[in-house]
Amino acid sequence: MLSILTTLQAKGRVTAPELAEACEVSVRTIYRDIDALAASGVPVYADRGADGGYRLLDGYRVRLNGLSQSEAGALFLAGLPGPAAALGLDAAMIAASNKLMAALPANLRDDAGRMQERFHLDAPGWFGEAEQPEHLRTVAGAVLRGTLIEIRYQSWRAQKQRRVAPLGLVLKGGSWYLAGQVDGSVRTYRIARVLDCTALDDRFTRPADFDLAAYWQNATLRMEAELHPNVATVRLSPLGAKLLNALSQPYVRTRTQLDDTADADGWRIARIPIGRTSWHAASELLRLGPEAEVLEPAELRDTIAEMTRMMAARYDNALTP
């Protein structure tokens, strides 16, 4: 019945079959539990017709064991103590977790305790550290309030002054990013590059069709494609193919085309996405060492040949007595 109540509160009008599927019970059980909720004083009503279903009286809300607004929001970061602290929600997260734990039956409380003891999420990638941007909390507050911010931002080329409508925050590999609307278009800003940030009182109208998760997925794919606009034809040894799979970025790994057939030595031809410049592409492919040979483009092959000649000469000089 608690599941029915929270589902109705979260979704509004819901049909009996939908409730039955969500609660994994029969429709008959839903009818019985709805009657029990109504008898206990919960204002639940049934709307007839094709678009009908059960709903709660407009304005009716139930609070789970006294959770405050910030505590309820912190539950979504319960597995991320580091990011919760960065956003200023660490105390709220602890309070919300304690209240939720107290609300659970004893047997479920033991299971929840074991989950906390035995599972941990470490957001940053290997050998990386989570950023602690100076202006993260200011930006996060504006995101929640729906108010504009004025930022001074260090881009790759120059510093820029922008008035931004902050639509959402994303934590990626230990780094925080802002999806912000400027002049009608949504752009991505790395919070660590925000040099100054002023929260304004001016509110903005959030685009009704904006989906943060969908935007981020499309933005990252677009950025990866822009960073790897060219293709190199490379001959790989069996070890080279394994090294490419282990060392390359996900975008490169998933878009590399590796021939099924191998030559007499077991080497295969691969078409690999590479960066705009030969130097950038060479620096990535040199990680494969002698297990890879670039066939095309000729400019990249020449760059790698020149870089390896210079490296060999430097080491030869170092070894000469």
C-alpha positions as CSV (number, residue, x, y, z in Angstrom):
1,M,0.0,0.0,0.0
2,L,2.9,2.3,0.6
3,S,4.2,1.6,-2.9
4,I,0.7,2.4,-4.3
5,L,0.6,5.7,-2.3
6,T,4.1,6.8,-3.4
7,T,3.4,5.8,-7.0
8,L,0.2,7.9,-7.1
9,Q,2.0,10.8,-5.5
10,A,4.9,10.7,-8.0
11,K,2.9,10.0,-11.2
12,G,-0.6,11.4,-10.7
13,R,-3.2,9.3,-12.4
14,V,-2.3,5.6,-12.7
15,T,-4.4,2.6,-13.8
16,A,-4.9,-0.5,-11.8
17,P,-3.0,-2.7,-14.3
18,E,-0.1,-0.3,-14.1
19,L,-0.1,-0.4,-10.3
20,A,-0.3,-4.2,-10.4
21,E,2.7,-4.4,-12.7
22,A,4.7,-1.9,-10.6
23,C,3.9,-3.7,-7.3
24,E,4.2,-7.2,-8.8
25,V,0.7,-8.2,-7.6
26,S,-2.6,-9.0,-9.1
27,V,-5.1,-6.3,-10.2
28,R,-7.6,-7.8,-7.6
29,T,-5.0,-7.1,-4.9
30,I,-4.7,-3.5,-6.1
31,Y,-8.5,-3.1,-5.9
32,R,-8.4,-4.4,-2.3
33,D,-5.5,-2.2,-1.2
34,I,-7.0,0.9,-2.8
35,D,-10.2,0.3,-0.7
36,A,-8.0,-0.1,2.4
37,L,-6.2,3.1,1.7
38,A,-9.5,5.0,1.2
39,A,-10.9,3.4,4.4
40,S,-7.8,4.7,6.4
41,G,-8.5,8.2,5.3
42,V,-6.2,8.6,2.2
43,P,-8.1,10.7,-0.4
44,V,-7.7,8.3,-3.3
45,Y,-10.2,8.6,-6.2
46,A,-11.1,6.6,-9.3
47,D,-11.6,8.4,-12.6
48,R,-13.8,6.4,-15.1
49,G,-13.3,6.2,-18.8
50,A,-10.6,5.5,-21.4
51,D,-8.2,8.0,-19.7
52,G,-9.2,7.0,-16.2
53,G,-7.3,5.6,-13.3
54,Y,-6.6,6.2,-9.6
55,R,-5.4,9.5,-8.3
56,L,-4.9,11.3,-5.1
57,L,-6.8,14.5,-4.2
58,D,-5.0,17.5,-5.7
59,G,-2.6,18.9,-3.2
60,Y,-2.4,15.8,-1.0
61,R,1.1,14.8,0.0
62,V,2.7,12.3,2.4
63,R,6.1,12.8,3.8
64,L,8.3,9.7,4.5
65,N,9.3,9.8,8.1
66,G,9.8,13.6,8.1
67,L,12.3,13.9,5.3
68,S,13.0,17.6,4.5
69,Q,13.3,18.8,0.9
70,S,17.2,18.9,1.0
71,E,17.2,15.4,2.6
72,A,15.0,14.0,0.0
73,G,17.2,15.4,-2.8
74,A,20.3,14.1,-1.1
75,L,18.9,10.5,-1.3
76,F,19.7,10.6,-5.0
77,L,23.4,11.1,-4.1
78,A,23.4,8.5,-1.4
79,G,26.0,6.4,-3.3
80,L,28.1,9.5,-4.0
81,P,29.4,10.9,-0.6
82,G,32.2,12.9,-2.3
83,P,29.9,14.7,-4.9
84,A,27.3,15.2,-2.2
85,A,29.9,17.0,0.0
86,A,31.0,19.0,-3.0
87,L,27.4,20.2,-3.5
88,G,27.1,21.0,0.2
89,L,24.6,18.2,0.8
90,D,26.8,15.9,2.9
91,A,25.0,16.7,6.2
92,A,21.5,16.4,4.5
93,M,22.6,13.1,3.0
94,I,23.6,11.7,6.4
95,A,20.3,12.9,8.0
96,A,18.2,11.4,5.2
97,S,20.0,8.1,5.3
98,N,19.5,7.9,9.0
99,K,15.8,8.7,8.7
100,L,15.3,6.2,5.9
101,M,17.2,3.5,7.9
102,A,14.9,4.2,10.9
103,A,11.8,3.8,8.7
104,L,12.8,0.3,7.5
105,P,11.7,-2.9,9.1
106,A,14.4,-4.7,11.1
107,N,15.1,-7.3,8.4
108,L,15.4,-4.8,5.6
109,R,17.5,-2.5,7.9
110,D,20.1,-5.3,8.1
111,D,20.2,-5.7,4.3
112,A,20.6,-2.0,3.9
113,G,23.5,-2.0,6.3
114,R,25.2,-4.8,4.5
115,M,24.8,-2.8,1.2
116,Q,26.5,0.2,2.7
117,E,29.3,-1.9,4.1
118,R,30.1,-3.9,1.0
119,F,29.5,-1.6,-2.0
120,H,31.3,1.6,-2.8
121,L,31.3,3.9,-5.8
122,D,34.6,5.7,-6.8
123,A,33.6,8.2,-9.5
124,P,37.0,9.4,-10.9
125,G,38.9,7.3,-13.4
126,W,42.1,5.5,-12.5
127,F,45.0,7.7,-11.5
128,G,42.7,10.7,-11.5
129,E,41.4,12.9,-8.7
130,A,38.0,14.4,-8.3
131,E,37.9,18.1,-9.0
132,Q,36.9,20.6,-6.2
133,P,35.8,23.6,-8.3
134,E,35.6,26.8,-6.3
135,H,32.2,27.9,-7.7
136,L,30.4,24.5,-7.8
137,R,28.0,25.2,-5.0
138,T,27.1,28.6,-6.4
139,V,26.3,27.1,-9.8
140,A,24.4,24.2,-8.2
141,G,22.3,26.6,-6.1
142,A,21.4,28.5,-9.3
143,V,20.5,25.2,-11.1
144,L,18.1,24.3,-8.3
145,R,16.5,27.7,-8.1
146,G,16.3,28.3,-11.8
147,T,18.1,31.6,-11.8
148,L,20.7,33.1,-14.1
149,I,24.4,33.3,-13.3
150,E,27.1,35.6,-14.6
151,I,30.4,33.8,-15.2
152,R,34.0,34.6,-16.4
153,Y,35.1,31.4,-18.2
154,Q,38.5,30.3,-19.3
155,S,38.0,28.5,-22.7
156,W,40.8,26.9,-24.7
157,R,41.5,30.2,-26.5
158,A,40.6,33.1,-24.2
159,Q,38.6,34.3,-21.2
160,K,34.9,35.0,-21.9
161,Q,32.1,36.7,-19.9
162,R,28.8,35.0,-20.2
163,R,25.3,35.3,-18.7
164,V,24.1,31.7,-18.5
165,A,20.8,29.9,-17.7
166,P,22.1,26.8,-15.8
167,L,20.0,23.8,-16.8
168,G,21.9,20.9,-15.2
169,L,25.1,19.6,-13.7
170,V,27.0,16.4,-14.9
171,L,29.8,14.6,-13.0
172,K,32.0,12.8,-15.5
173,G,35.2,11.0,-14.5
174,G,35.6,13.2,-11.4
175,S,35.0,16.5,-13.3
176,W,31.9,18.6,-13.0
177,Y,30.2,20.1,-16.1
178,L,27.4,22.6,-16.6
179,A,24.8,22.4,-19.3
180,G,24.0,26.1,-19.7
181,Q,21.8,28.0,-22.2
182,V,23.3,31.1,-23.8
183,D,21.6,33.0,-26.6
184,G,19.0,30.3,-27.1
185,S,21.6,27.4,-27.5
186,V,22.8,24.9,-24.9
187,R,26.5,24.7,-24.3
188,T,28.8,22.7,-22.0
189,Y,31.1,24.4,-19.5
190,R,33.7,22.7,-17.3
191,I,33.1,24.1,-13.8
192,A,36.8,24.0,-12.9
193,R,37.4,26.6,-15.7
194,V,34.9,29.1,-14.2
195,L,37.1,31.8,-12.8
196,D,34.3,34.0,-11.3
197,C,30.6,33.3,-10.8
198,T,27.9,35.6,-9.6
199,A,24.4,34.3,-8.8
200,L,21.7,36.6,-10.1
201,D,18.1,36.9,-8.9
202,D,16.7,36.9,-12.5
203,R,14.8,33.7,-13.2
204,F,14.7,32.1,-16.6
205,T,12.2,29.8,-18.4
206,R,13.6,26.3,-18.6
207,P,13.1,24.7,-22.1
208,A,10.2,22.3,-21.7
209,D,11.8,19.7,-24.0
210,F,15.3,19.8,-22.4
211,D,16.5,16.3,-21.2
212,L,19.8,16.5,-19.4
213,A,20.8,12.9,-19.9
214,A,19.9,13.0,-23.6
215,Y,21.7,16.3,-24.1
216,W,24.9,14.9,-22.4
217,Q,24.9,11.8,-24.4
218,N,24.6,13.7,-27.7
219,A,27.1,16.3,-26.6
220,T,29.8,13.8,-25.7
221,L,29.3,11.8,-28.9
222,R,29.6,15.1,-30.9
223,M,32.7,16.1,-29.0
224,E,34.4,12.7,-29.6
225,A,33.5,12.9,-33.3
226,E,35.0,16.4,-33.5
227,L,38.2,15.2,-31.7
228,H,38.6,12.2,-34.1
229,P,37.5,13.4,-37.6
230,N,40.0,11.4,-39.5
231,V,40.8,7.7,-40.1
232,A,44.1,5.9,-40.2
233,T,44.7,2.5,-41.8
234,V,46.9,0.5,-39.4
235,R,48.4,-3.0,-39.5
236,L,48.2,-4.6,-36.1
237,S,49.8,-7.7,-34.6
238,P,47.7,-10.0,-32.4
239,L,49.2,-8.2,-29.4
240,G,48.7,-4.8,-31.0
241,A,45.0,-5.5,-31.4
242,K,44.8,-6.3,-27.7
243,L,46.8,-3.2,-26.8
244,L,44.5,-1.0,-28.9
245,N,41.4,-2.4,-27.2
246,A,43.0,-1.9,-23.7
247,L,44.6,1.5,-24.2
248,S,42.3,3.4,-26.6
249,Q,39.3,5.6,-25.6
250,P,35.8,4.1,-25.7
251,Y,34.9,6.2,-28.8
252,V,38.0,5.0,-30.7
253,R,37.5,1.4,-29.5
254,T,33.9,1.1,-30.5
255,R,34.4,2.7,-33.9
256,T,37.6,0.8,-35.0
257,Q,37.0,-1.5,-37.9
258,L,39.2,-4.6,-37.6
259,D,39.4,-7.0,-40.5
260,D,38.5,-10.6,-39.7
261,T,41.2,-12.1,-41.9
262,A,44.9,-12.1,-41.0
263,D,48.0,-12.4,-43.0
264,A,50.6,-15.2,-42.6
265,D,52.1,-13.6,-39.6
266,G,48.7,-13.1,-37.9
267,W,48.6,-9.3,-38.5
268,R,45.3,-7.7,-39.4
269,I,44.3,-4.4,-40.9
270,A,42.3,-1.9,-38.8
271,R,40.7,1.5,-39.7
272,I,41.1,3.6,-36.6
273,P,39.5,7.1,-35.8
274,I,42.3,9.6,-35.2
275,G,42.7,13.3,-34.2
276,R,42.9,16.3,-36.5
277,T,46.7,16.6,-36.4
278,S,49.4,14.0,-37.3
279,W,51.2,14.8,-34.0
280,H,48.1,14.0,-31.9
281,A,47.4,10.8,-33.9
282,A,51.0,9.7,-33.7
283,S,51.2,10.3,-29.9
284,E,48.2,7.9,-29.5
285,L,49.4,5.2,-31.9
286,L,52.9,5.2,-30.5
287,R,51.5,3.6,-27.4
288,L,51.2,0.4,-29.4
289,G,55.0,0.4,-29.9
290,P,56.3,-2.1,-32.6
291,E,53.0,-4.0,-32.6
292,A,51.4,-1.5,-35.0
293,E,52.4,-0.1,-38.5
294,V,50.6,2.9,-40.0
295,L,49.9,2.4,-43.7
296,E,47.8,5.5,-44.4
297,P,47.6,8.5,-44.4
298,A,51.2,9.0,-45.7
299,E,51.6,12.2,-43.6
300,L,50.9,10.3,-40.4
301,R,53.3,7.5,-41.4
302,D,56.0,10.1,-42.0
303,T,55.4,11.8,-38.7
304,I,55.7,8.5,-36.8
305,A,58.9,7.6,-38.7
306,E,60.4,11.0,-37.9
307,M,59.4,10.8,-34.2
308,T,60.9,7.3,-33.8
309,R,64.1,8.3,-35.6
310,M,64.5,11.2,-33.2
311,M,63.8,9.0,-30.2
312,A,66.3,6.4,-31.4
313,A,69.0,9.0,-31.9
314,R,68.4,10.5,-28.5
315,Y,68.7,7.1,-26.8
316,D,71.7,6.2,-28.9
317,N,73.4,9.3,-27.8
318,A,72.6,8.6,-24.2
319,L,74.1,5.2,-24.4
320,T,77.3,6.3,-26.1
321,P,80.2,6.4,-23.6
